[in-house]
Every structure is written in structure tokens, then in C-alpha cells.
Amino acid sequence: MLESTSSARIVMTTVVSPEEGTRLGRALVEERLAACATLLPPVHSVYRWHDQIESSAETLLLLKTAVDQLPALESRLQELHSYQTPEFLVLAIEAGSHTYLHWLRSCLGAAMETTV
């Protein structure tokens, strides 16, 4: 059964390799800033950097978290990330299965509201 939520979020970032994604994901889950880190390799990015068009293979890292964790998660990701300007995009989760959202809450401790 689907349950609405106003606090669950997915944070997207890209990293240079699956190894860096695993290292970042593990640290953020251990610190309870994210409940889960999912790596999607490989992706190919085309972007502008220092007024040049660049292209590179990267790994997409999806972090499942709560809105209250976002400031600390962004700060910690900036500290751990190898990129000077890491991607930090936040997607709201409209709804999810009751059991998954319960699990997400339990992984993050008190960071997520208990009534959604």
C-alpha cells in the first residue's frame, strides 16, 4: 500500500568511479545521513567546465534520505567528494510503500517524521 510522504528525498550526485561511489555511499550510510546509496554505472556526462565543453564517464549515486538530513548531507558530501563542485540535486518523493518508508525512517533515526 502506498503512503504519502513530505520528508523523504533522493539526492543525486555523480562520482568519478564506482569505487568512489561505494566509498561515499558507505560513509554516508554509516553516519546515518542516508539510509541507502545506489550506484548506477556507467553514465556519460557532457558539461561545461571552465568555459570548455567536457565529456566523461561517471557513476551516478542516488542517496535515499530525509529533508532534515539535507544540510548535513550536503556538507559531508562536499568534504568527501573528489570533485571541486559536486552535483547535489534533491528530488522529493511523493509516495512510497509503507514498509519501505518505515525502513527508511528506522535507518535515519529521528530524522524523518513518523506521521507522513
N, C-alpha and C positions, 0 to 999 in steps of 0.2 A: 504494500500500500504506500502510495506517495505521501510525503509530508512536506508542507511548505517550510521554508527557512528564510530568515532575513540575515543570518550571520555567517553561513558557510560561504567560502570563497575558494577559487582556484587561482593560483599565481602562476604565470608563465614566465619562464626565462630560458635563454639559450646559453649553452656552455660549449667550450672548445672540443670536448670529448666525452664519451660515456664514462670514463674514469673520473673526470672532474664532476660530472653529474652525480655519480654514485657517492663521491666524497661529500659534496654539498648536501645531497639528499639525506645521507646518513646523519650528518651533523645536525641538520635542521629538525629531523625526526627525533634524534636523541635529546635535543634541547626543548622538545615539545612545542616548537614553533610551527611545525607541520605534522599532520597525522600520517601523511603518506607522500612519497615522492615517486613519480612515474617518469621514466626516461623513454623518449621516442627517438631513437637514432635510425638512420641519419636524416637530417633535414638539410636543405640547401638554402642559404640566405643570400640575398642581394641587397646591399645597403650603401648609403653614402657615409664615408668616414674621412674627415679632414679634406673635404671637397673632392674626394675621389670616389668613384663607384667601385665597390669591393664585392667579392663573392667568396663564400666559404661554406664548407661542410661543417655542420654543428649538430649538437644533440639538444633536443627540446626537453626541458624539465618542467613537469607540471606538479605543483605543490598544493595539496589539499589542506586548508586551514580555516581559521575563523577571522572575522573582521577585527576583533580585538587584538589579534596577533600581528596584524599587518605592519604597524610601525616597527616593532622589534624584529620581525622577519625581514623587512626591507633593510634595516640597519645591519643585521647579521649577514645577510646575503651580500651586501656591499663589502663587508670586511673579508668574507671568504672567497669571493668571486675573483677569477683571474682577469676579467675584463675591466677596463677603466670605467666604462659606462654600461653596466649590465642591464639587460632588459628586465623590467619589473612591471608586468601588466596584470591587473586584477580583474577577474571575471566573477560576477555574482552568480550564485547557484540558486535558482528559483525554487527547486524542489528536489528531493531525493528519496530513496527508500528509507522507511523508518529505521530499519536495522542498521543501514549504513550511516545515517546521521547520528544515531546513538553511539555507534563505534567511533565516529569522528569526534564527538563530544568527549568520550571517555579517554581518547588519546591525547587530547589537548587540555585535559583537566577542566578548570573552571573558565576557560577562555571563551566557551560558546554558551549561549543562553540555553537553558534547559527546557523552556517552553518556546516553541517556534511558531 
